[in-house]
């Protein structure tokens, strides 16, 4: 698919200094005001630049260009027009940065930066015709929790409800595994579609209320026994994930990702930041998770990469929040429960429970 962009004229260059010949290194993005000179690879002699902060296409007004259009690689977004030897008379052009062969055709012309960015972010861009046809069977009903990427849909032929997710952060192989090997008390995956920039997931719709919703009404806390039952339900799912032949680390256990179904079932949701556990890795390639629930190693601290113990850290935080309505640094759970939570959230992952050990500790506390 060709990307053609109308020349962007409204480029701002701010000058520092008082003399006419003063050196002027400060160039800023017109969209997000980021300092371009601090961005890796920036050179004021370049005719084109894509802001690393917001993705805005910028054209240097000080350099004359041969054309009012910019050609952009469909795969990596590199500017083809700036590559040595680029000529529009070719039918195709292999990107010098990623090797992707771009078809040079004028079928799609974007007359503004806004139109280009809108199309570039379209989660359905690049889908095969068969996938578009199959997805058309799912009619959007409403966004869940006002999140535009999580949508309640209904199948036009069967009337059955599903959840459609538009993910731009994901590991497709994990969703493929879960689709073939469903995990009890997790939503079943029914279909996957991968576009140019998103994974579109059709998964089971589970009625009920999230723990976050249950805690919205005062006093913002749950009875200890109820909190224990939720934590044990989550641990049962984690036990399965952590003991797979190749373990999966959830990495985002939190109140909004746990649903209590009308039949009392406890479901763990949202695998978009999940990862396969690699015992040889010393650090995470990308730091993921939710603030306060994410273990130190998930955000660049600690002693190793994310592991099964990272999920236990999140369960410990979850327990404290469910019982007190606050995180441990604000208020600790009572003396009977705190020792369990304290072990869950230790800095060194080796000192934390496994999911099975945590369930045993919760059961023992309940029987005392």
C-alpha positions as CSV (number, residue, x, y, z in Angstrom):
1,X,0.0,0.0,0.0
2,X,1.5,3.4,-1.0
3,X,1.9,6.2,1.4
4,X,1.9,9.7,-0.2
5,X,1.9,12.8,2.0
6,X,1.3,16.4,0.9
7,X,4.2,18.6,1.7
8,X,3.9,19.9,5.3
9,X,4.7,23.6,5.2
10,X,4.0,24.8,8.7
11,X,7.4,24.0,10.2
12,X,8.7,26.0,13.1
13,X,12.4,26.7,13.7
14,X,13.3,28.6,16.9
15,X,16.5,30.5,16.9
16,X,18.7,31.0,20.0
17,X,21.2,33.9,20.1
18,X,21.2,37.6,19.2
19,X,23.4,38.0,16.2
20,X,22.3,37.4,12.6
21,X,24.9,34.7,12.2
22,X,24.2,33.0,15.6
23,X,24.1,29.2,15.6
24,X,20.5,28.0,15.8
25,X,20.5,24.3,16.9
26,X,17.0,24.3,18.5
27,X,14.4,22.8,16.2
28,X,11.0,21.7,17.6
29,X,8.2,19.6,16.5
30,X,5.2,21.7,15.5
31,X,2.8,19.1,16.9
32,X,4.2,18.0,20.3
33,X,7.0,20.7,20.7
34,X,9.6,18.0,21.2
35,X,13.2,19.1,20.8
36,X,14.2,17.4,17.6
37,X,17.9,17.9,18.2
38,X,17.7,15.5,21.1
39,X,16.2,12.7,18.9
40,X,18.5,9.9,17.8
41,X,19.6,10.3,14.2
42,X,18.4,13.9,13.7
43,X,20.4,16.0,11.3
44,X,19.3,19.6,10.4
45,X,20.7,19.0,6.9
46,X,18.0,16.3,6.3
47,X,15.0,17.3,4.1
48,X,12.6,15.2,6.0
49,X,12.2,14.0,9.6
50,X,9.5,12.0,11.5
51,X,9.3,13.2,15.1
52,X,10.1,10.3,17.5
53,X,7.7,11.8,20.0
54,X,4.4,11.9,18.1
55,X,5.1,10.6,14.6
56,X,4.5,13.9,12.9
57,X,6.0,14.3,9.4
58,X,8.2,17.4,9.2
59,X,9.8,18.9,6.1
60,X,12.8,21.2,6.5
61,X,11.8,24.6,5.0
62,X,15.4,25.6,4.5
63,X,15.9,22.8,2.0
64,X,14.3,22.8,-1.5
65,X,12.7,19.5,-2.4
66,X,11.9,18.3,-5.9
67,X,8.3,17.4,-5.1
68,X,5.4,18.4,-2.9
69,X,4.9,14.8,-1.8
70,X,6.7,12.4,0.5
71,X,6.9,8.7,0.0
72,X,6.9,6.6,3.2
73,X,7.7,2.9,3.7
74,X,4.6,0.9,4.3
75,X,6.4,-1.4,6.8
76,X,8.7,0.7,8.9
77,X,7.7,4.2,8.2
78,X,11.1,5.3,6.9
79,X,11.0,8.2,4.4
80,X,11.7,6.6,1.0
81,X,12.1,10.0,-0.7
82,X,15.3,10.6,1.4
83,X,16.9,7.3,0.4
84,X,19.8,7.5,-2.1
85,X,18.8,6.7,-5.7
86,X,15.0,6.9,-5.0
87,X,13.0,7.5,-8.2
88,X,9.3,7.5,-8.6
89,X,9.4,6.1,-12.1
90,X,10.2,2.7,-10.6
91,X,7.2,0.4,-10.0
92,X,8.7,-0.8,-6.7
93,X,11.2,0.4,-4.2
94,X,12.9,-1.7,-1.5
95,X,13.3,0.3,1.7
96,X,16.9,0.8,2.4
97,X,16.2,0.5,6.2
98,X,14.0,-2.5,6.5
99,X,14.1,-4.2,3.1
100,X,10.3,-4.1,2.6
101,X,9.4,-3.8,-1.1
102,X,7.0,-0.9,-1.5
103,X,4.7,-0.7,-4.5
104,X,4.9,2.8,-6.0
105,X,1.4,3.6,-7.0
106,X,-0.8,6.7,-6.6
107,X,-4.0,4.8,-5.6
108,X,-3.8,6.3,-2.1
109,X,-3.0,10.0,-1.6
110,X,-3.2,11.7,1.7
111,X,-3.7,15.4,1.4
112,X,-2.8,16.3,5.0
113,X,-0.7,15.0,7.8
114,X,-3.8,14.5,9.9
115,X,-5.3,12.2,7.2
116,X,-2.1,10.3,6.9
117,X,-1.8,9.8,10.7
118,X,-5.4,8.7,11.0
119,X,-5.0,6.1,8.3
120,X,-1.7,4.9,9.7
121,X,-3.3,4.3,13.1
122,X,-6.4,2.6,11.6
123,X,-6.4,-0.9,13.3
124,X,-7.9,-2.5,10.3
125,X,-5.3,-1.3,7.8
126,X,-3.8,-4.0,5.7
127,X,-6.2,-6.8,6.6
128,X,-6.8,-9.5,4.0
129,X,-10.2,-9.3,2.2
130,X,-11.3,-12.6,3.8
131,X,-10.5,-11.2,7.3
132,X,-12.5,-8.0,6.6
133,X,-15.4,-10.1,5.4
134,X,-15.3,-12.3,8.6
135,X,-14.9,-9.3,10.9
136,X,-18.0,-7.7,9.3
137,X,-20.1,-10.5,10.9
138,X,-19.4,-8.9,14.3
139,X,-21.5,-5.7,14.9
140,X,-20.1,-3.2,17.4
141,X,-22.5,-2.5,20.3
142,X,-20.5,-0.3,22.7
143,X,-17.0,0.4,24.1
144,X,-16.2,-1.2,27.4
145,X,-15.4,1.2,30.2
146,X,-15.1,4.0,27.5
147,X,-12.0,2.2,26.0
148,X,-12.2,2.5,22.3
149,X,-10.0,-0.6,21.8
150,X,-12.2,-2.9,23.8
151,X,-15.7,-3.3,22.2
152,X,-18.7,-5.4,23.0
153,X,-19.9,-6.9,19.7
154,X,-22.7,-9.3,18.7
155,X,-22.5,-11.9,15.9
156,X,-25.0,-10.8,13.2
157,X,-26.1,-14.4,12.4
158,X,-26.1,-16.0,15.9
159,X,-26.8,-13.0,18.1
160,X,-24.1,-14.2,20.5
161,X,-22.1,-11.5,22.3
162,X,-18.3,-11.4,22.2
163,X,-15.5,-9.0,23.1
164,X,-13.4,-7.5,20.3
165,X,-10.0,-6.1,21.2
166,X,-7.8,-3.9,19.1
167,X,-4.3,-4.4,20.4
168,X,-1.2,-2.5,19.4
169,X,0.9,-4.1,22.2
170,X,0.8,-7.9,22.1
171,X,2.6,-11.2,21.6
172,X,0.6,-13.0,18.9
173,X,2.1,-16.4,19.8
174,X,0.5,-16.2,23.2
175,X,-2.9,-15.6,21.8
176,X,-2.4,-18.4,19.3
177,X,-1.5,-20.8,22.1
178,X,-4.5,-19.8,24.2
179,X,-6.8,-20.2,21.3
180,X,-5.6,-23.8,20.8
181,X,-5.3,-24.5,24.5
182,X,-8.0,-22.7,26.5
183,X,-7.3,-22.0,30.1
184,X,-10.1,-22.4,32.7
185,X,-11.4,-19.2,34.1
186,X,-9.9,-17.1,31.3
187,X,-11.9,-15.9,28.3
188,X,-11.8,-18.2,25.3
189,X,-10.2,-16.9,22.2
190,X,-12.4,-17.5,19.1
191,X,-10.6,-15.6,16.3
192,X,-7.4,-13.6,15.6
193,X,-6.8,-11.2,12.8
194,X,-3.5,-9.3,12.3
195,X,-3.5,-6.0,10.4
196,X,-0.5,-3.8,9.6
197,X,-0.4,-2.4,13.1
198,X,-2.8,-4.3,15.4
199,X,-3.9,-7.7,16.5
200,X,-7.7,-8.0,16.5
201,X,-9.0,-10.5,19.0
202,X,-12.5,-12.0,19.2
203,X,-12.9,-13.5,22.7
204,X,-15.5,-14.8,25.0
205,X,-17.8,-12.2,26.7
206,X,-18.0,-12.9,30.4
207,X,-20.9,-11.2,32.2
208,X,-20.2,-9.9,35.7
209,X,-18.4,-7.2,37.6
210,X,-14.7,-6.5,37.9
211,X,-13.1,-6.1,41.3
212,X,-12.5,-2.5,40.4
213,X,-16.3,-2.0,40.0
214,X,-17.0,-3.8,43.2
215,X,-14.8,-1.4,45.0
216,X,-16.2,1.7,43.5
217,X,-18.9,2.0,46.2
218,X,-17.9,3.1,49.7
219,X,-16.1,2.1,51.8
220,X,-13.8,1.0,48.9
221,X,-12.8,-2.3,50.5
222,X,-13.9,-5.9,50.6
223,X,-14.3,-8.3,53.5
224,X,-11.2,-10.3,54.2
225,X,-12.8,-13.6,53.4
226,X,-14.1,-12.3,50.1
227,X,-10.7,-10.8,49.2
228,X,-9.1,-14.2,50.0
229,X,-11.5,-16.1,47.7
230,X,-10.7,-13.7,44.8
231,X,-6.9,-14.0,45.4
232,X,-7.2,-17.8,45.4
233,X,-9.2,-17.8,42.2
234,X,-6.6,-15.6,40.5
235,X,-3.8,-17.9,41.9
236,X,-5.5,-21.0,40.4
237,X,-5.3,-19.4,36.9
238,X,-1.7,-18.3,37.6
239,X,-0.8,-21.8,38.7
240,X,-1.9,-23.1,35.3
241,X,-0.1,-20.3,33.3
242,X,3.1,-20.7,35.4
243,X,3.3,-24.5,35.0
244,X,2.8,-24.7,31.3
245,X,5.6,-26.5,29.4
246,X,6.6,-23.0,28.5
247,X,5.3,-20.8,31.3
248,X,3.3,-17.6,30.6
249,X,3.7,-14.6,32.8
250,X,0.5,-12.4,32.9
251,X,2.2,-9.2,34.0
252,X,-0.9,-7.2,34.6
253,X,-2.9,-8.6,37.5
254,X,-5.1,-5.7,38.9
255,X,-8.7,-5.1,40.0
256,X,-9.9,-4.1,36.5
257,X,-8.6,-7.4,35.0
258,X,-10.5,-9.7,37.3
259,X,-14.2,-10.4,36.8
260,X,-16.6,-12.1,39.1
261,X,-19.3,-13.9,37.1
262,X,-22.9,-14.3,38.4
263,X,-22.2,-18.0,39.1
264,X,-19.4,-17.0,41.4
265,X,-16.6,-17.8,39.0
266,X,-13.5,-15.7,39.1
267,X,-11.9,-14.9,35.7
268,X,-8.6,-13.3,34.9
269,X,-8.6,-11.1,31.8
270,X,-6.3,-9.2,29.5
271,X,-3.2,-10.9,28.1
272,X,-1.9,-8.1,25.9
273,X,1.3,-7.5,28.0
274,X,1.8,-11.2,28.8
275,X,5.1,-12.8,27.9
276,X,6.7,-16.3,27.7
277,X,9.0,-16.9,30.6
278,X,12.7,-17.2,29.6
279,X,14.9,-18.3,32.5
280,X,18.0,-17.1,30.6
281,X,16.9,-13.5,30.3
282,X,18.3,-11.1,32.9
283,X,16.1,-8.2,32.0
284,X,12.8,-7.4,30.2
285,X,13.2,-6.1,26.7
286,X,10.2,-3.8,27.2
287,X,9.0,-2.7,30.7
288,X,5.3,-3.4,31.0
289,X,2.6,-3.4,33.7
290,X,0.5,-1.0,35.8
291,X,2.0,1.4,38.3
292,X,2.1,0.0,41.9
293,X,0.9,-3.5,40.8
294,X,4.0,-4.1,38.5
295,X,6.9,-5.8,40.3
296,X,10.2,-3.9,40.5
297,X,11.7,-6.1,37.8
298,X,8.9,-5.2,35.4
299,X,9.9,-1.5,35.5
300,X,13.6,-1.9,35.3
301,X,14.5,-2.5,39.0
302,X,15.0,-5.7,41.0
303,X,17.4,-8.5,40.2
304,X,16.1,-10.3,37.2
305,X,13.6,-10.3,34.3
306,X,9.9,-10.8,34.9
307,X,9.0,-14.3,36.1
308,X,6.1,-16.1,37.7
309,X,7.0,-14.3,41.0
310,X,6.2,-11.0,39.2
311,X,2.6,-12.0,39.1
312,X,2.7,-12.9,42.8
313,X,3.9,-9.4,43.6
314,X,0.8,-8.0,41.9
315,X,-1.5,-10.4,43.8
316,X,0.0,-9.2,47.0
317,X,-0.7,-5.6,46.1
318,X,-4.2,-6.6,45.0
319,X,-4.9,-8.2,48.4
320,X,-3.8,-5.1,50.3
321,X,-5.9,-2.9,48.1
322,X,-9.0,-5.1,48.4
323,X,-8.8,-5.3,52.2
324,X,-7.7,-1.7,53.0
325,X,-8.7,0.2,49.9
326,X,-5.1,1.5,49.7
327,X,-1.6,0.4,48.7
328,X,0.8,-0.9,51.4
329,X,2.8,2.4,51.5
330,X,-0.4,4.2,52.5
331,X,-2.0,1.6,54.8
332,X,-1.1,-2.0,55.6
333,X,-3.6,-4.8,56.1
334,X,-4.1,-6.2,59.6
335,X,-1.4,-8.2,61.5
336,X,-3.0,-11.5,60.5
337,X,-2.8,-10.8,56.7
338,X,0.2,-8.5,56.4
339,X,2.9,-11.2,56.7
340,X,1.4,-12.9,53.7
341,X,1.3,-9.7,51.7
342,X,4.8,-8.7,52.8
343,X,6.2,-11.9,51.4
344,X,4.4,-11.4,48.1
345,X,5.9,-8.0,47.5
346,X,9.5,-8.5,48.6
347,X,12.0,-6.8,46.4
348,X,13.9,-10.1,45.6
349,X,11.6,-12.3,43.5
350,X,13.2,-15.4,44.9
351,X,11.8,-14.6,48.4
352,X,8.2,-14.5,47.2
353,X,5.6,-17.3,47.2
354,X,4.7,-19.3,44.2
355,X,1.1,-19.3,43.2
356,X,0.5,-22.7,44.9
357,X,2.3,-21.6,48.0
358,X,0.3,-18.4,48.2
359,X,-3.0,-20.4,48.0
360,X,-1.7,-22.7,50.8
361,X,-0.9,-19.7,53.0
362,X,-4.3,-18.1,52.4
363,X,-6.1,-21.4,53.2
364,X,-4.0,-21.8,56.4
365,X,-4.9,-18.3,57.5
366,X,-8.6,-18.9,56.9
367,X,-8.6,-22.1,59.1
368,X,-6.8,-20.5,62.0
